[in-house]
Structures are given as C-alpha cells and as structure tokens.
Amino acid sequence: MNPELDLKLPGWKARLLDRMAARVLKLPPATVEFRYAEVQVPTRDGHLLKTDVYLPVDAEAKATVLIRSPYGRGFPLDLLHARVFARQGYQVVVQSVRGRSGSTGAFQPVVNEAADGHDTVEWLREQDWYSRRLATFGGSYLGLAQWALLGDPPDEYGGAVVVVGPHDFFRSVWKDGAFTLTDTLGWTQAMAAPEEGGALRQAAGMRRLHRRTSELVQQLPVRPAIETALAGNGPWLRDWLDHDNPEDPFWDAYRFADGLKNSDVPMLLIGGWRDAFLVQTLEQYDALRHRSVDVSLTVGPWTHMETATKAAAHMTREALEWFDHRFADGAARASRVRAFVTGADEWRNLEDLELATSTLELQVAAERLVEGTSDAGTTAFIYDPADPTPAIGGRALDPALSGAKDNRALANRKDVAAFTGEVLPQRLELRGAPELTVRLTTANPHADLFVRLCDVDAKGRSVNVGDAFTRLDARTPAGQEQVLTLTLDPCWHVFQAGHRLQLLLTGGAHPRFGRNLGTADSLDGSALEVQPRTIHHDGTTLRLPVVDAG
C-alpha cells in the first residue's frame, strides 16, 4: 500500500448511512470494506487538485473509478456514488476540479478539464495501489469532464458512464443566436458564489441564488444587469457573451467532439427526455454506434436535475451493473437500449435506438391541425417584449422552467397561435424528432420563433412533448415571406386514444431564452419594439415520426 496515503476506516455513522443508502437504492450487499484518504494531485502547471481516494480493504480492486467534479466531493456524491462503488470492490478517486472545493488555481469552466484529467491519470500510474483498469463516472459537468478525457483516451481506459453530459458546451450557452438566459446565468451565479459547507447550507444558498436570478432575468439592459449582479465574479460569462458565433475559434477549447471520433472506450450513456442535453446524448450514441463502439443507452422521463434526485437510485444501479459487466464478469444488460415511453409510462428494451419509419403529415388551419389539404388562411399574433411569452416546461436546467407542464395558460395567451387536432380514435406513437415547416411573414425582421407540440387529454390538460426555437435572420426584409423548417425535440411518446395533438407557435420562451427586443441589440439595449407576424396556413406542415399512424 502506498505509504503516502493516510488511510482511515469510515466511522460508525458513515457505515450506518451507507447501509441505509444501500437499502433505499436497492443495491446488493457490500462485498468489501474500504478505507479512504485525502490527497493532493499535482498538475503540469503547478496546481494541486484536492482528491478523495477510496480503496478496498484486503481485496483486489475490480477497477478504478475516476470522478471529477466542480460541485464538491461530499454529499450527495460520496454517499450515493463513491462509497457505493467502493463497497462493491472498486477503487474510487473523487476529485475537485481546478479552483473548486480546495483545489488550487482559478476556476475557468471546461477549458482545463482535458489537461487536468490526463495529469490525474499520470498521477494514478505512479501509485502502487492503482488497478491499471480505469473507469469514469458522472453526470452533467462531471460527464463533460469525461468527454474531455475521451478525446485522447488513456490506454487502460476500460469504461465510462456519462449521465446527461454534453460534449459541446457552446450549445448550452447559445441557442440559434439567443442567449440561454436562465440556465447560463443561474449556473454562473452558483459557480461564482462562495462555496458553503454542508448539503443543507448549499441547498439554502442555491434557493437564494434562484430568487436573485429570477429577479435579474427581468432586467434590461441584459449585459449591464449581469455585470452588476456578478460584481466582478464569474468572469467567464463576459467572454461567453462576447462570442455568440458557433464558428468562433474561441469555443474550440469548450468542445470535445474528438471523443466521438476517436475513442473506442465502451460507454453507457444515460439521458432524459426532458434533459437540456438530450440531443447531444443521442448524437453521442449515434456517432459511437456508427463506429461500432460498444455503447449502451438509457433514456428516462427525467429532467436534468431529476437525474441527481428522484432518478439517482436508478443511475447508481445501472452504473454499478454496467461496471460489473465490464470489469467483474457480471451479467450483461438485457438490451443495448432502454427507453421510457412518455404518455404510455412504460419502459422498452431494444437492441438499438429504433426510430419510426413512417411519417404522418398534419397541416394548420384556423385554430386546427388537420390531415390533408389546409386552407389558404392566415393566423396572426404580436410578440411584445415588454410582456414576453413565458417559458413553461421543456428541456432546461432550471427546475422551475423544465419538465412536463400544463400549457393551457400558454395556449390561451394572445401572443400564441394555437392549433389543435381532432380527438384521436386510437393511440398514436411517436418515435423520433417531429419537424415543422412554417410559412410566415414578420413586420419586424428582429424576431424569434418558438414552437411546441403538446398532448391534450380528455380533460383539456395540454402537456408539452417537444419544442424548437430559432432566431430569424434579421437580414430578411420586413414583410418578406420566409419558409423555415425546425426540428423539435426527439421523443418516444404515445398520444392515447381520446387525446388530441396541439401545436403552439409564439415569439419566445422567456427567460429560458433571452428575449428578442425587436431591435438589433438584445444584450445591451433597452428599447423595445413589438414583433407582429403572420403564419400562412398553406405550406405550414407538421411531420410526425409515427410507429402506427392508424
């Protein structure tokens, strides 16, 4: 055993908590005891990364699970993941990324994770206790840190479990020219605030930050309001606001597509239909599967934050079972793909991400969605940035703005064009990404378009299934007809018999996306211009990927 490690056995309270967690998570009984120690891992440029090491007692480790986090190494990460893996015979290395929770240096999101991850692996190789079988685990930013390492994977890298982890960070900050106001600002405020000890104090701090963010996103101009709120902290956000072009080389350090192109590391990807990074998770699966990489996929009904709360037990069990199969001759998954079908509320086990091969086309008419030929009419609405259309549910990080919500209040707003289909005589199953082609004209070229597909039940409750958002090209002259095609969120969803489909179109979803002020300057301006637009029924078509259109 490496003499530099001051290994300790967990106290009786920690052991009791571990046993209670195992019962709640429905995990197998512990196979080993473990000891733990706190160490400092050096980086190539002289910083020290505070790291907790968990090692099995008197047992050969199955593998070494590396977890790199900006959110601390304590609860819930230790109780729900690190100590669970350690009790099952894994070495576990939990590290605070640069500038966080005792690690030295300045925290600069994303850009140091590849180098620091590789430096940590080099340090592991110098330890006589290291198993030489490397695995990684984690969700959200912890998943992104894995993609940073996967770009140039170490030779001993034998498996990765990435939960709702993006590989392209630009797409979480900007959406088709609009700033993801609540998500990016809220996260930056949380990461720029002083770290408070203990889970309860951290939760209270997050609630205070959420209240401040909710107030801040209403203020104009946007950039000066953000500057005032951050008070010199979170300097990275200023850089992100200055670089809204996806082709800007500035973002190269925030992207890890090499992991999709080069890595052959076996992977388990876990996503949620309501997760902010769903599209990237499915892209990851498709890219790896296309190259015949050993990759499995689970997609549940969860939002981003729910993967760390009500789905945490599910995450841990799946990860442990998958690791045991990879490193300890455990049983393989029942299927490569496990997907939850919303609307039917059931899990499906499939050998691949099987999408629908048929298409059902619906046209818009006066307040209706119809099959066959539409009419030649129009539907008009006015988006007023002084009273922006609110964000209700969907794929967002902020729990208050994410998930499946009742959209009746949204559908009844004057700035929303709502089109509702006939009552379905039998169930209709979607499997894939719906697509909407829209013919429109706008009297103000500075405008956005937000569209949403909803499931309306027999009582009239309208629940969002998928969205799409785009910022119109302001170079198109006012009044000139435009034809746009938007791809909505991928879904596996069943509209039950007796339900109806509903399509909503409006000019934004504030504060999920920063509102379009109707001028050329939506970050530094405060002048507001209304944005009248007209939807032309003829040629506005919704295409649905259906398993059974009958």
N, C-alpha and C positions, 0 to 999 in steps of 0.2 A: 504494500500500500504506500502511496506517495507520502513521505513524511511531512510535506508542507501543508497537508490538509489536517486541520484540527476538527476531526470528525466527531459528531455528537449523535446520540440517540434522541429521538423525539421524546418530549415529556409525556406524562400520562394524559394530560388534557388533549394534546395533539393526537395521541393514539386513539383516544375516545372519539374525537371528531372524525378521524379517518374511518373508524368502524361505522360510525353513523352515516357518513357520506357514502360509504360502500353500500349500505342497505338502501339508502334513498336512491342511489344511482343504479341499483340492481346489478352490482358488479360481482364477479367471482371473489371468493375469499382470498385474502392476501397469501402469497406464496413465499414471501421472504420478509425479513425486517430490513430496514435501511438506516443508514447514518447520513448526516448532512454536514456541510461546511460552507462558509462564505469565503470567497477568494476574489482576487483582482486579476483580470486578464488584460495583458498589455496589447496595445495596438501598435502598428508600424510607425505612427507619428507621435508616440509617447503618451497616449492617454491610457487610463485604466478603467476597465468595464467591470462593475460590480456584478458578481455571479454567484448563484447558489448551486452547489453540487450535491446530488443525492446518489448514494452508492449502495447497492445491495450488500448485506452482511453475509459473509461466508457462502456466497453463491456466484456462479459465473453469470455475468450480465447477458441478457438477450441481445441488447443493442444500447446505444447511447442516443437519447432523445434530446436534441438541442431546441430550446425555446427562447427566442429573442424578443423582448417586449419593451415598449415605451411607457407602459402603464403600471410599473411596479412588479415586484416578484412575490408579493403577499397575496392575501385573499382577493379574488377567488381563484387565482391562477395556481397557487400552491395546493389548496385543498381539493379542487375539482379536477386538476390535471397532473401536476408534477408529482404529488405524493401518491396519487392513484397509480401512475406508471411505475413509480419506484417500488410500491408494494407488490407489483406484479413482476419484478425482476429486471427492470430497466434502470440503467444509469440515466439520470436526468440532469441536464445543465440548463438552468434558467438564468438569463442574463438581461440586465437593464441596458438598453441601447445608449449610445453616447449622449451625455448631457442629461440623463434621466435617472432618478432614484439612486443617487450615489455614484453613478459613473461620471468620470470627468469629461471636460470638453463642453462645447456649446451644442445644444440640440438643434439640428437642422434637419427637418423631416426628410426621410428617404435617402438622401444623396450619399450617406456614409455606410449604408447597410451592407452593400456588397463587400467593400474592403474590410469592414469590421467583422462581418460574418466569416470571411476567409481567414482573418487573423485569429479568430476564435478557434477555428478548426486546426490551424497550425499549432496553437497552444495545446489543444487536446492531444495532438500527436506526440507532444513532449511528455505527456503524463503516463506513468507506467500502469495506471489503472484503466486507461481508455480501452474500450472494447474493440475499436477499429471497425465497428459496424455503425454507421451514422444514420440517424433518422432525424426528421424535424417535424414540428407540430405548431399550430397556432392559427388564430383567426384574425381577420381584418388587417391591421398593420402588421401583426405577427405573421400573417400569411404573405403579405408583401415582402417582409424580410426574408421569407423562404424563397420567393421568386428572385430576389437579389442574389442569393447563393446559387440558385439553379442555373443562372446564366453561364456559370463556369463551374459545374458541379465537381466536388472532390471525388476522388476515385472510390472512396469507401462509402459514398452516399447511397444508401440502400432503400430509402423510402421517405416520402413526405406526405403529411396530411395537412392540406391547405383548406381552411374554413373561411368562406366569404373574403378571400384575399385577392385584391386587384394586382395586375401586372403593369398597368399603365395608369399612373397617378394623375396625369393631366386630365383624364376623363372624369375624375371625381371632383375637379375644381371648376372646369368649364364644360358647358353643355351647348354645343352649336352656337357659340358666341355669347351665351348668357352665363353669368357667374352663379355657381350653386351657393346661394347666399347663406341659408341657414346652416347647411351641413359644414361648409368650409369655415365659415366664421365661428360657428359654435365649437368645432373641433379645435381651431386655432386658439380660441379663448381658453379652452380647457387645458391645452398643452402649454400655453404661455403663463398660466396661473401657477402660483407656488403649490408644490405638491404637499398635500395634507396627509398626515399619518392616519392609518386605520380606515377600514372599509366604510364605517358609518360617517366619519368626518369627510371622506372623499365623496360619498353619496350626497351629503348635505352641500358640499361645495359645488357639485355638479348641478344640483337644483337651483342654487343661486345663480350659477352661470347661465342656466337655461332661461331664467327670468330676465336676466340682463340682455341675453341675445334676443329674446322675443321683443323686447323694447327697442333694441338697437336696429333691428332689420326694418323698422318702420321709418327710420330717419333718412333725410336727404340733406345734402348730397351723400352718396354712399361712402365714397373713399374718405372724406374728412371725418365722417361719423365713426368709421372703423379706426382711423388713426387716433381719435380721441379716446375711444374705448380701450384700445390696446395699450395706450400710454407708454409707448416705446418697446413693448414686449411683442413677441411673435413677429420678428422682422421678416420672416419668410413670406408672410402673406402679402407684404408690399410687393415683393418680387413676383408673386403669382398674379397679382392684379395687373402688373405691367406687361405680362406675357400671355395674351389671350389667343395667340395663333398656334394651332397644334403642330405646325411645321417648324416652329422656332427651335433652334438647337438648344436653347435653354432647357427644354424639357427632356433632353436625351438622358440626363442623369436620373430622371424620375421614371424611366421606362425599363422594363426587363423582359422584352419580347424574346431575347436570346434564349431564355429558359424554355419557351415554346418551340424554338427552332432546333436547339442543340441538345437538350437534356433527354436522357433515356432513363432517368430515375423513376421507378414505379411511384404512382401517386394515387391518393384518394382525395378527390375534390368534393367539398360539401358546400352547398349553396341554399338559397331560399328564394322562392318565387317573389317575395316582397323585398328582397335584399337590394341595396343600392348597387351592388357589384354583380348582379345576376348575369348580365350579358357577358361580362368578362369571364366569369366562371364557365359558362357554356362555350365561349370561344377557346378557353384553355383545354377543355375536354375535346372539342373538335380537332384542334391542332395536334394534340398529343395522340389522339386515336388515329388520325390520318397518317401519322408516322409509325403506327403500330407499337407505341409505348404502352406499357402495362398501366392503364389508368382506369379507375372506377369513379363513379359519380353518385352522389346522393343530393336530391333537391327536395327540401321540405316546404311547408307552408309558411315559413318564418320570415320576419323582417330581419334587418341587420342586427339590431340589438337583441332580438329574441334568441339568436344563436348562442348568446352568452348568458341567457336567463332560462326561460322555460325549455329551451332545446339543449341546455348544457349537458344534461344526463345522456341524451341521445348522442351528442357529439363525442363524449368521452367513451361510451360503449363502442361506437363504430370505430373510433380511432384505435382503441385497445385491441379489438378483434382483428382489425386490419394489420396492426403491427405484429400481433401474434402469428398471423398467417405468413407475413413476410420474414420474420426473424426467429420464430419458435415452432414451426411446423403446425401451427394452428389451422383450424378449418377455414376454407375459403368462403368468401361471401356467396350468398345464394344466387346473386346475379351481378353483372357488371354495373347496372344502373338501377337505382331505387329512386322512384319519383312519387311524390304525393300529388294526387289529382284533386285540385280545389273544386268546389261545387259538388263533387261526389264524396269528398272526405275519405279517401282511401289511398293506400299505398299500392304501387305497381312495381313488380320486379321484372326487368327486361334485360336482354343481352346487349342492347345498345340503346342510344338515345333515338328511339324510333319516332320520327315525325309523321304527321299526316301527309298523305299523298293526294288528297282531293281538296278542291277549293270551292267554297260557297261564296258567291258574289251578291252583295246587297247594295242597293242604291239609296241615296237620300231623296226624300220627297218632303212635302210640307209637314214637318214635325214627325215624319215617319221614316222607318227603314223598310224597304220593300225589295222583294225579288223581282227580277225582270226590268222592264223599262221604267226609268224615272220620268218626272215631269220636267218642264222647261222653266220652272220657277226658281226663285232665289230665297235665301234666308239671310237677313242682315242682323248684325249686332254691333255695339260700340264698346270697345275696351277703354276704360278710363283709368289711367294710372293713379289718379287721386283716390280711387276706390278699387284697388286691384282685385281681380278674381282670386279668391283664396286657394291655397293648396290644401286638399283634403285627401289624406291617404296616399298610397303609392310607394314607389321604391326610393326611400330616403333614409338617411342615418338618424335623423331626429325622430325619436319615438312618437312625438306629438303629431308629426306630419306623415307618418308611414303606416303601412298595413292596409287591410281591407276595412273600408269605412262606408257609412251610409251617405250616398251622394245626392239624396233628394233635394236638400237645400241648395246644393250647387246647381243642379239641373234646372231649378226654378228661378235662378238669377237672370236678370235682363241681359247681362253680358255673356250669356252662354246659349249657344244654339244646340238644342236637344232634339235627337231623332230616335224614336222608339219603334221597335218591331212588333209584329203580331205575336200573340200568345203561341208558344211552341207546342205542337201536338205531341211531340215526343222529345226525348233527351237529345242534345246536340253536343258532341265532344270536340273540343279544340285541342290540337297538339302542335304547337309551333308559334310563330310570330305573325299575328294579323298585320295586314298592310292597308293603308288608306291613301287613295289618290284624291286630292282636293283641288277643285277649280275655284279660284277666289280672285277678288279684286279688293284692294285696300286704298282708301283715300289718303292714308299716311304711310309712306314706304317704311318708316321705322316701326316695326310691329313684330310680334311673336305669334306663334300658333301652338296651342296645347290641345291635344285630342285625347279622349279617354273612351274605352269600351267598358260598359257596365253590364251586370247581370241583375235584372229586375225580377223579384219574386212575386208571388201571388198577392202579397200584401202591399206591394209597391215599393219595398225597400230596394234601393239601387246600390249595388256593391261593385266597386272598381275591380276590373280584371287586368287591364293593362293600359299604359299611357304611351304617348310620344310627344316630343317637344322640339321645336326648331325656331330659330330666329330668321326671319325673312331677309332676303338680300335687299338692303336699302338702296342699291343702285337701280332697282326696278322702278320705273316712273310710277307715280301715283295714278291710280285708275287703270293701270295696265293689267290685263288678266294674267294670272300665274297658275301654273299647274304644279303642285307639289306632291311628292309621294313620301309618306312617313311610315316607318316600320315601328309597330307597337311592341311592348314588352313581350318576350316569349312567355307562353303559358301552357300548362296542361290543365284544362278546365272543362267542367261539364255544366252546361245550361240544362237544368232539369225541365221535364215536361210541365207546362203551365207557367214557365218563366218567359221573359222577353229580353231581347238584346236592346241595349241603348248606347247610342253614340253621342258624345258631348264634344263640342268644339268651342274654344274660347281663346282669349288673348294672353293667357299666362297662368301661372300657379305660384303665387307669391305667399311666403318668402322662400319657397323651395328653390325657385329660380329668381334671380334679381329682376325686378320689373323693368320692362321697356318703357322709358319715359315718353316715347313718341318723338324723341329728338336724337341727334347723332351722339349724344353723350349720356350714357346711363350710369356712369360711375361718379362723375364729377359734377353733373348737372342737377338742377332743382326745378327747372321749368318743365311743366307737364303739358303734353298735347294728347288729346283723345285720338283714338285709332279706329275709325269706322271701317268695317269690312263687310263684304257680301260673299256668301257661299252660293255657288251656282250648282243647282241640283244635278243637272245633266252633266255627267262626267265625274261626279264625286262618288267614288266607289269604295266600299269596304270589302276586302278579300280575306276570308277566314279559312285557316287550315283545319279542315274537319276530318275526323275519323269516319263519321257517318252523317252525311247531310240529310238523310231521310228522316 
